Amino acid sequence: MKATLEVRAAMPAAGTWGLSWPLIVWLCTVVVLTAGQPGLVLRDADTYWHLAAGRWILAHGTVPTVDAFSHSMPGAPWTAFEWLSELVMVGVHRVAGWAGLVALAVACFGLVLSLLMRFLLARMEPVHALLFTGLAASMMLTHLLARPHVMAWVLLAVWMSALVNAAEARRAPPWWLPGVMLLWANMHGSFLLGLVLGYGLALDAVLAHPRGRRAAAARSWALFAALSTGAALLTPSGWGVLAHAIYIMRMEVALAVIAEWLSPDFQRGNPLEPWLLLVLALALCGRVRLPWLRLVLLLGLVHLALKHQRNVSMLGLVAPFLMATPFARHWYATQRRMRDAHALDRWFQALAAPARPKAIVVCVSVAALVAAASLLMRPPAPQAMVTPRAAIDAAQAAGAQGPVLNDYNFGGFLIHEGIPVFIDGRADMYGDAFVGKFIDALRVKERRQFLSLLDEYRFGWTLLTPGTPAIAVLDGLPGWRRVHADETAVVHVRVVAEVAR
């Protein structure tokens, strides 16, 4: 079955103007997201501090090892493990502004989907490949942001495609894969997941060989594992990057309060639910049977997705690579084809061949023109909920001085504006104890604790989200005056004269 699909995929795409499904998927993704909702990827506060970190690296010619952005922990150790992505982001932003960051994120997302589509077309009919790709896209959209992890998705797709292709063809992994890991380890912390998946697939590949050939296979895959592990350590932090990734996963307080680290909310609808129901239905019907090592990897990804909603996107991307061949093998062996479905597949199959160079050039040009026109007509900007511009202007107009007590979601914008913060999205640097102290104080778990925090850090003003319990305390606190309030933020300023009286 697989060989038949590969032969048909290699045939010229007659009557299709040189187009292919992966190219069409990429084109539609870029056009729809840039013309439809370009601001979708600019809804996260961390985008701001990633840009600030990139600017700092360019200005100092080195990767920071200590904090340079907060007034609460100046000089504290900080592992900037996404430094390479931050350089890319700041470079794109300087050239093309926010529109450039939107285009970068959307183009990476479309590329990931096209890579997945090409992988699936070698194993199943186009209709099924489109369904798998669409389901993966819906799960990844939940975390599509202008942040380093979107660029890391591309590396993850390349990594999984190359490993699974090598394992299923019973050949050694490509020599260039450790180079992918080298880039990945300097771009995003998800490289640790890539290593775990690589180890699992290496063992799966070795066990798939006949007993007499396992020793030879083990040598090539063991070399790959060693080289990939060594490549992951070629970062400014060395061994520290592995320890830091593990440290983040072991945090308790921060992971229990930061939105993207919470469990998925199925009350409001979540693409993880239909995915789970579909996989459960296929399993109960006997339509898919995974080798036990792939099953373990898949269950591990499901566990991570149920524990932290940010991992739903990782499950959506990785699962098709693990499930495609077992699904196709059992489905086509037991499913009787309908005549209409067969005719539809033949029509779809015409687009399964690789796209021709001219078609690629035309589609890329069309996507670039549409994206540029859309982004120029409606220039994107980060959403107001993470951009308290009016509140900061009001604070400065009121003569706010000294350190600021800011909401977690406002830290990124403050850093971007050159204002030292109390806390921001780098929860790993602040640590569980600090984050817990901050959360308890703003929730006014104990009034005395909040007042003690105000005195300990000598705050001159506060920048908090409407509805924060601490706002009510500040409203009635002598020496503090509310100077601004809108849907985004509330500002209080310490009035020294009132304190003296």
N, C-alpha and C positions, 0 to 999 in steps of 0.2 A: 504493500500500500504506500509506504513512504517513498520507495523508489519511483513508483508511478507518478506521485505528486511532484517529485523533484524533476523528473524528465519533462513533465508538462510545464513546470515553472521555468524551465530553461528554454522553452520554445519561444520564438518571436511573438510579440504581442500584436498580432495582425488585427487591424480594424480598431485599434484602441489609441491611435495617434501616439504610440510610445509610452502611454501612461501605465501605471501599476497601482495596485491597492496601497502599498506603503506610501507612495508619493501622494496619492489622493488623500490618505489619512493625514499626512503632514500638512498638506495644503489647506484642507478643511479646518484642521485644528488652529492653524495660525490665523486664517481669515476670520473664523467665527469668534475667537477669543479677543483678537485685536479690534475687530469691528463691533463686537457685541458688548463685552464687559472688560475693557482694558484695565479698569481699576481693581479688578478682582485680585490681582497678584500683589497689590500695594495696600493690603489691609493689616499688615503686621508691623509692630513697632520695631522689631529686631532689624528690619531693613536699614533703619537709620544708623544704628550703632555699627553695623557691618560696614557701611560706607565710611563712617568716622574711623574705624580701625584701618581700613584700606588707605585713607588719607594719612594716617599716622605712620603707616609702614612706608609710604612713598616719601614722606617728609624726613624720616629718620634713617631710611635705608636699612632697616632691620626689622625683625619680627618681635613684637613686644613680649616680655616675659613677666612683667608686673603691671598692675593696674595704673592707667594714666587718665581715667575718666571719672572717677568717683571722689567725693570728699569724705565718704564714710570708711573707705578701705584703701587709701592711697598707698601705692607701693606693695600691695598684697600680690602674692604669686598668681599669675594668670596664664593659662595655656591657650594661646591663640591658634587652635588647631585648624581653623578654616582660613588661614591667612592667604592662601593662593586664590581661593574663591573671592575673597574680599578685594584683592587686587584687580581681579577681572571685573567685579561689580563697580568699583570706583572708576576704573578706566572707561567702562561703558557709560557710566553716569556723566563723566566729564565730557564725553564726546556727544552723547545724545540725550542726556537728562533722564527724567523718569520714563519717557517713552522708550528710551534705549533699554532700560531695565525690564520694562514690560515685554518688549520684543525678544530680549534674551531669554526670559523665563518661558515665554510661549513657544519660541523656536526649540528650546531644549525639550519641552513637554511633547511637542509634535514629533521631534526626532526619536524620543523614547518609544512613542506609540508606533512609529514606522518601523523601528528595529524589532519590536515585538511582533508586529504584523508579518514581517519578512520571515522571522523564525517560525511562526505558526503556519504560514503557507507551505512550508516544506514538509509539514506533518499532517495537515488536515485540509478539508475543502474550504474555499474562501468564505462561505457563509458562516461556518463555525469559527474561522479565524477572526472574522469581523465581530462576532458576538463576544468572543473572549477578549478582544482588544477593547471593545466598547465597555465591557464590565470593568476591565482594568482602568480605563480612563475615568470612569465615574468614581472609582475608589481613590484615584490619585488626585482628582480635582479637589478633594477635601483639604489637601495640603499644598496646593499650587500657590506658591508665594515667591516673591523676589528675594530669595535667600539661597545660601550655598547648596542646600540639599537638592534643589532642582537640577543643578549642574551635575551633582553626584548621581542622580537618577540615570543619566546617560551612561556613566561609567558602570553602574550596576547592570544596565541592560546589556552592554557589551560584554561584561564579565560573565553573566549567566549564559548568554547565547554561546559564547566561545567554549565555556566549560561543558555545557550540556551537549553541544555538537561533538566535542572531542570524546566525551564519555560514551555517547551512543554510537559513535563510529569506531569505538575501541582503539583510539589512537592517543598519542601523547598530547597534552594541552599545548596551545601555541606558545612559542618562545617569548612573544611580546606581552603576554598577560601580566607578568610582574611589573612591567612598565605602567600598566593601567592602575595597579595597586599603588605604585609610587605616587601617581597623580592624585588618586583617591584619598590617600592618607594625609595629603597636604591640603585637601579641599573640604573634607567633611568627616565627622566622626563615625558615619555609618560604614566606614571601611571595615570596622570590626565585624559587622554582620557579614560583609563580603568574605572575610577570612573564614568565618565559621561555615558559611555556605560552600566555600571552596574546599575546606577540609572534608565536609560531608560528601560532596560530589566526587572528590578524589577517591574516597573509600568506596563509594558506590561504583565508580568506574573500575576499580581494581577487582571487586567481587564479581563484576559482570563478566570477567574473562574466565575461560576454562582454567581449572586448577593448575595445569602445567604452564600456563602463561602468566599467572598472577604475579610471580616474582619479578619478571621483566617489567610488567605494567606498574608494579609498585615502585620500582626505582624511578621511573620517569615522573610519576605523580608525586612521589616524595620530594624529588628535586623541585618540582613546581611549588609545592607547599613551603619548602624551605626558602626558595627565592622570593616568594610572595611575602612571607613573614619578614624576611630581611628588608624588602622594599618598603614595607609598612613602617619600619623603624627609621627610614631615611627622612626624618622630619627635623625641624629645629628643636623639638622636644625629645627626640630619641625614644628610649624606652618609656618616657613619661607619657607619650601619646596613648599607649595601650593602657597604662594605669589610669590615666585620666578618663578614658572612655568607660572603663569598668566602674570608676568612682561615680560617674554621672548616673549609671544604672542603679547604683546602690543608695542613692539619695532617697530619703523618705518624705520629709516635710515638703520640699520643693516640688517633687513629683506629684504630691497630693493636692497642690493648690494651683499650679500653673495649668492653664486651660488645655494646651496641646498634649500634656502628659496625663490628663484624666482619662477615664474609661469612656468609650463611645456612648452617646446618649441615643438609645433606640426609641425613646418616646417621640422625638422630633423627626424621626426618619434618618436612616443611615445606610449608605450603599453596602456596608458590611453585612447587613441583614439579608438582602436578596442573594448575596454571594454565598453566605453560609447555608441558606435554604437550598440553593441550587446544588452545591457540592454534596449536601446531605442527601438530596433526592437522587443524584447520580450514584452515590455510594450505595444507597439502599436498593436501587434498581440493578446494581451490579454492572453499571456502565463504565466504571473507572476503578482500576486497582493499581495502587502505587507500590513500587518496591519499598521495602520497609525503611530503608535509609531516607528516601525521599519523603515518605510518610512522616518520619520523625521531624525532618526539616520543616515540612508544611505545618505540622501541629505546633511546632515552636513558633512559627510566624503567626499562626492564629492566636496563640497565647499572648504574644506581644501586642497584636492588634486589639485584643479584648482588654488588655491592661492599659494601653496608652493609645489614644485615638490617632496620634501622629503616625503610628505604625500601620494604620489601615492602608495607606498608600503603598508601603513596602510590601504588604501582603498582596495587594492588587497587582503589583508589577512582577513579583517573583513567582507567585503561584502558577501562572500559565507556563513558565519555563519548566517547572517541575512536573506539571500535569499533562502537558500537551501530548507527548508520545503515548503514555499509558491510556489516556482518554481516547485518542484516535485508534489505537490498536483494538481496544475492546468495543468501541462504538461501531466501527466499520465491520468488525467481525460478526456482530450480532444484530445490527440494524439493517432492515430491509429497505432499500431505497425506493422512494416514490418516483413516479415518472416526472411529475412537475418539479420535484426537488432536484432530480437529476438534470433536467433541462436548465433550471436556474443555475445550478452549479457549473454547467458548461459555459453559460454566459458569463458568470463571475470568473471562471477560470481563465478567460482571455486576458484578464487584468492581473493574473498571478505572476506573470513573467517579470523580470527586472525592468525597470523603466529605462528608456533610451536617453542618452545624454541630452539631446535637444529638448525632450519633454521635461527633463529635470531643470534645464536652464529656463525654459518658459515658465514652469510652475514656480520656481524660486523668484523669478522676476515679478510674476503676478502677485505672489504673496507679499513681496517687499513693497510693491506699489500700493496694494490695498492697505497693508499695515501702516505704511507711512502716511497715506491720506487719512486714514481713520484716526491715527494718533495725533496728526496735526490739526484736524478738525475738532477733535475732543481731547485736548492734552490731558493725559492722566496725571494724577497726583495722589499721594498717600491719603487714606481716608481720615476724616476729621477726628475719629475716635482715638487715633494715635498721634494726632498733630495738634496739640493745644496752642496754636500760634496766638490766638486772641488772648488767651489767659496769660501767657508769658508777657505779651505787650502790656497788658493791664497791670501786671505785677511790677514791671519796670517803670511804668508811668507813676505808680504809687510809691516809688522809692524803695522797693524791696531790696534788702541787702542781706548778705550772709548766706549760709548753706540752705538748701531747699529740702523739704520733706516731700518727696514726689511719689505718686502712684507708680506701681511696677510698669504699667503700660506706657507711661510717659518718659521713662528713662531713655529710650532710644532717641527720641526727638531732642531731649535736652542735651545729650552727648553730641548729637549732630550739630546743635547750635553752639557748642562750646561751653555749656554750663555744667559744672561738676554735679553729679547726681548722688542721691542717697542709695538708690538701687536701680537696676535695669535688668535686661533679659539674660545677663550672664550669671544665672543662679548658681552655676557650678563654682564660680569664683567666690561668691558670697557665702555659700555653704548653708547647710540645713539650719544651724543654730541662728544665724543672722536672719534668714528668711522667716523662720518661725517667730522670732522676736518682732519683726516688721509686721507680719500678718496679725499677730495678737494685739499689737499696739493700735493698728488702724481699725480693727474690729472692736476696739475698746473692751477687750476681754476683762481688763481691770483698768479703771480710770487712772489709778495711781501709776500704773505701768506706762500709760500713754503720756502722762505729764512728765514722768521721769525721762522718757525718750526725748521730749522736747528740750528738757534742760541738758541732757547728756550731750546732745549734738549741737546745741545752741542754734537751732533753726531760726532763720530770719523770715522765711515765708514757706507756705505749703501749696502744693499743686496736686489736688486729689480729684478722683472721679466722683460725680454726683451720686449721692446715696451712700457714700462711705460713712460709717458710724462716727468716725473721728471728726467729721465736719460739724456735727451738732455740738460736740464738746468745744470746738474752736469758736463757734458762734457765741457761746456764753462765757468764754474764757477772758478774763481781764488781760489787757495788753495785746490782744489780737483783734484784727478788724478784717471783715470780708470785703474784698475790693473787686471781685469779679465772680460771675457765675453764668454758665451757659450749659448747653447740652453735653459739652465735652469735658469741662473741668470747672472746679471751684478753687478760688485763690484766697488765702488769708495771708495777711502781712503782720509781722510783729511791730507794734507801735511802742518805741522805747519811752516816749514821754508819758504814756499811760502807765507803764510799768513803774516809773519813778514816783508817780502820785500814789 
